[in-house]
Amino acid sequence: MMEGIIIVDKPSGMTSHDVVARVRRVLGTKRVGHAGTLDPLATGVLVILVGKATKLFDKFVGFDKAYSATMLLGIRTHSADIQGEVISERPCGDITREAVETAFLKFVGDIEQIPPMVSAVKHKGERLYKLARKGINVEREARKVRVDALNLTEFAHPHVKFFLACSKGTYVRQVAEDVGEVLGCGACITEIRRTKVGPFGIDSAVKLEDLHEGHLRKWQAPALV
C-alpha cells in the first residue's frame, strides 16, 4: 500500500482539495489528504499525505511556515485580497518604504490576530469562507500567533513585496490588511507564495504537472517505520 508524503508546488487558481484530487488520480489511491490549506490565490508548498501518513496530519499542520507575498496599498477588500469586492479606496501616495518597515515592526513577535472572513476557521460549525461567500460577516475572536520575521523585500509603490516567517495559524492576508490599517491607507494581498513548511522548502517541491509515483517519499515517524 502506498504511504508517505509528497511536497507539491501548488499552482494558483486551484484549491488544496483540487490538488488532492489530482494526486489521487495520479497515484491511483483514495487515501490522500493535505496538511495546511492554501487558498486558490496562493501558490507554493503544499504537503500531501498518502496512506498511513494521513494520520500525521496534526504533526504537519503544527509546523512553522514561511511566505513571500505582495500587498497593494490603498485598497481594502472583503476578502483582504485583490480578488475580493472592494470595500474602500484611500490615498497612499505619501506612504514611504520607511513607513512600511516601521509598521512591519509592530507585527513581529507574539501577537493577536483576528482571522479573516475568507478562512477555514469555523463559526457555529460552518467555515468562515462559506459565510463570506453568502455575504455574511461575523465577529471573530483574536488568536495568539507568532511572527518570527516580517521583512520588506521590494518597494514599488503602491506594491510592497515582503517575507513572512510565522507560526501555524497566521494569516498572511490579515497581516497585510492590519499593516494597511496602521499605515492609514488600507491594503490587500495580490500574491501569496508559501516557500516553506517545517523542514520542507519550495526547492524540494514538485510541480503538479510533473507529479508521478516516484515523488512519494517516506516520512521517518513511528507510524511509517
C-alpha positions as CSV (number, residue, x, y, z in Angstrom):
1,M,0.0,0.0,0.0
2,M,1.2,3.5,-0.8
3,E,2.2,5.6,2.1
4,G,4.4,8.7,2.7
5,I,4.4,12.3,1.7
6,I,4.7,14.4,-1.5
7,I,5.7,18.1,-1.4
8,V,3.7,19.8,-4.2
9,D,4.2,23.3,-5.6
10,K,0.5,24.3,-5.8
11,P,-0.4,26.4,-8.7
12,S,-2.6,29.5,-8.5
13,G,-6.3,29.0,-9.3
14,M,-6.7,25.6,-7.7
15,T,-8.0,24.7,-4.2
16,S,-6.0,22.4,-2.0
17,H,-8.8,19.9,-2.4
18,D,-8.3,20.1,-6.2
19,V,-4.6,19.2,-5.7
20,V,-5.6,16.2,-3.5
21,A,-8.0,15.0,-6.2
22,R,-5.2,15.2,-8.8
23,V,-2.8,13.3,-6.6
24,R,-5.5,10.6,-6.1
25,R,-5.8,10.1,-9.8
26,V,-2.1,10.1,-10.5
27,L,-1.3,7.6,-7.7
28,G,-4.5,5.6,-8.1
29,T,-5.3,5.7,-4.4
30,K,-8.1,7.4,-2.4
31,R,-6.3,7.7,0.9
32,V,-4.8,11.1,0.3
33,G,-5.0,14.4,2.2
34,H,-3.2,17.7,2.7
35,A,-1.7,19.4,5.7
36,G,-2.2,23.1,5.8
37,T,-4.7,24.7,3.3
38,L,-3.6,27.1,0.6
39,D,-6.5,29.1,-0.9
40,P,-6.9,29.4,-4.7
41,L,-4.9,32.6,-5.0
42,A,-1.9,31.2,-3.2
43,T,0.9,29.1,-4.7
44,G,3.8,27.1,-3.2
45,V,4.5,24.4,-0.7
46,L,1.6,22.1,0.0
47,V,2.3,18.9,2.0
48,I,0.4,15.9,0.6
49,L,-0.1,12.9,2.9
50,V,-0.6,9.5,1.5
51,G,-1.8,6.2,3.1
52,K,-0.8,5.9,6.8
53,A,0.9,9.3,6.6
54,T,-2.6,10.9,6.8
55,K,-2.5,10.0,10.5
56,L,0.3,12.5,10.9
57,F,-1.9,15.5,9.9
58,D,-1.6,17.2,13.3
59,K,2.2,17.0,13.2
60,F,2.5,18.6,9.8
61,V,-0.1,21.3,10.4
62,G,1.8,22.3,13.5
63,F,5.0,23.2,11.6
64,D,6.1,26.8,11.2
65,K,5.7,28.3,7.8
66,A,7.3,30.9,5.5
67,Y,5.8,33.0,2.7
68,S,6.7,35.5,0.1
69,A,3.8,37.8,-0.7
70,T,2.9,41.1,-2.3
71,M,0.3,43.6,-1.0
72,L,-1.3,46.6,-2.7
73,L,-1.5,49.8,-0.7
74,G,-4.7,51.9,-0.7
75,I,-7.3,49.3,-1.3
76,R,-9.3,47.2,1.2
77,T,-11.5,44.3,0.0
78,H,-13.9,42.0,1.8
79,S,-11.5,39.0,1.4
80,A,-8.3,41.0,2.1
81,D,-7.0,40.0,-1.3
82,I,-7.3,41.6,-4.8
83,Q,-9.9,39.1,-5.9
84,G,-12.5,40.3,-3.4
85,E,-15.1,43.1,-3.5
86,V,-13.5,46.5,-2.9
87,I,-14.6,47.9,0.5
88,S,-12.7,51.2,0.4
89,E,-10.0,53.1,-1.5
90,R,-7.8,55.6,0.3
91,P,-4.9,57.8,-0.8
92,C,-1.5,56.2,-0.3
93,G,0.8,58.4,-2.3
94,D,2.7,59.6,0.8
95,I,3.5,56.1,2.1
96,T,7.2,55.6,2.1
97,R,9.4,52.5,2.3
98,E,10.5,53.6,5.8
99,A,6.9,53.9,6.9
100,V,6.1,50.4,5.8
101,E,9.2,49.0,7.5
102,T,8.2,50.8,10.7
103,A,4.7,49.4,10.5
104,F,6.1,45.9,10.0
105,L,7.9,46.1,13.3
106,K,4.6,46.3,15.1
107,F,3.7,42.8,14.0
108,V,6.9,40.9,14.9
109,G,6.8,38.6,17.9
110,D,3.8,37.2,19.8
111,I,0.8,39.0,18.5
112,E,-3.0,38.6,18.5
113,Q,-4.6,38.3,15.1
114,I,-8.3,38.2,14.1
115,P,-8.8,35.5,11.4
116,P,-10.1,36.9,8.1
117,M,-13.6,36.0,6.9
118,V,-12.0,34.2,4.0
119,S,-10.5,31.4,6.1
120,A,-11.2,27.8,7.1
121,V,-11.9,28.8,10.8
122,K,-15.4,27.5,11.9
123,H,-18.2,29.7,13.3
124,K,-21.1,27.6,14.7
125,G,-19.9,24.6,12.7
126,E,-19.6,26.4,9.3
127,R,-16.4,27.6,7.7
128,L,-16.0,31.3,7.6
129,Y,-15.2,31.4,3.9
130,K,-18.6,29.8,3.2
131,L,-20.3,32.5,5.2
132,A,-18.2,35.1,3.3
133,R,-19.5,33.8,0.0
134,K,-23.0,34.4,1.2
135,G,-22.1,38.0,2.1
136,I,-22.3,37.2,5.8
137,N,-19.8,38.9,8.2
138,V,-19.5,37.6,11.8
139,E,-17.5,38.6,14.8
140,R,-14.3,36.6,15.2
141,E,-12.1,36.2,18.3
142,A,-8.5,37.2,18.1
143,R,-6.0,34.3,18.3
144,K,-2.4,34.3,19.5
145,V,0.1,33.7,16.8
146,R,3.9,34.3,16.4
147,V,5.7,36.2,13.7
148,D,9.4,35.5,13.6
149,A,10.2,37.7,10.7
150,L,8.4,40.3,8.6
151,N,10.8,41.9,6.1
152,L,10.2,44.2,3.2
153,T,11.9,42.8,0.2
154,E,10.8,45.1,-2.6
155,F,9.1,48.5,-2.6
156,A,7.5,49.5,-5.9
157,H,4.7,51.9,-4.8
158,P,1.8,51.0,-4.4
159,H,3.0,47.4,-4.4
160,V,5.0,46.1,-1.4
161,K,6.7,42.7,-1.5
162,F,7.6,41.1,1.8
163,F,8.9,37.9,3.5
164,L,7.0,36.4,6.4
165,A,8.1,33.6,8.8
166,C,5.5,32.6,11.3
167,S,3.8,30.0,13.4
168,K,0.8,27.9,12.3
169,G,-2.5,29.7,12.2
170,T,-1.0,33.0,11.0
171,Y,-2.9,34.5,8.0
172,V,-0.8,36.4,5.5
173,R,-3.7,38.3,4.1
174,Q,-4.6,39.5,7.6
175,V,-1.1,40.7,8.2
176,A,-1.3,42.8,5.1
177,E,-4.7,44.2,6.0
178,D,-3.5,45.1,9.5
179,V,-0.4,46.7,8.3
180,G,-2.5,48.8,5.9
181,E,-4.6,50.0,8.8
182,V,-1.5,51.0,10.7
183,L,-0.4,53.0,7.7
184,G,-3.8,54.6,7.4
185,C,-4.4,53.7,3.8
186,G,-5.6,50.1,3.9
187,A,-4.0,47.2,1.9
188,C,-4.9,43.9,0.3
189,I,-2.9,40.9,-0.9
190,T,-2.2,40.4,-4.6
191,E,0.1,37.4,-4.4
192,I,1.0,34.8,-1.8
193,R,3.6,32.1,-2.2
194,R,4.3,29.6,0.6
195,T,8.1,28.9,0.5
196,K,8.5,26.6,3.5
197,V,6.5,24.3,5.8
198,G,8.7,23.0,8.6
199,P,11.8,21.4,7.1
200,F,10.2,21.3,3.6
201,G,11.2,24.2,1.2
202,I,10.0,25.1,-2.2
203,D,13.2,23.7,-3.7
204,S,12.0,20.2,-2.8
205,A,8.5,20.7,-4.2
206,V,7.3,19.1,-7.4
207,K,5.1,20.9,-9.9
208,L,1.7,19.3,-10.2
209,E,2.1,18.6,-14.0
210,D,5.3,16.7,-13.3
211,L,3.9,14.6,-10.5
212,H,4.4,10.8,-10.5
213,E,4.7,7.9,-8.1
214,G,8.4,8.4,-7.8
215,H,7.9,11.6,-5.9
216,L,6.4,9.8,-3.0
217,R,8.8,9.7,0.0
218,K,8.8,8.1,3.4
219,W,8.4,10.2,6.5
220,Q,10.5,8.8,9.3
221,A,8.0,8.5,12.1
222,P,6.8,5.5,14.1
223,A,3.6,5.2,12.2
224,L,5.6,4.6,9.0
225,V,8.6,2.6,10.2
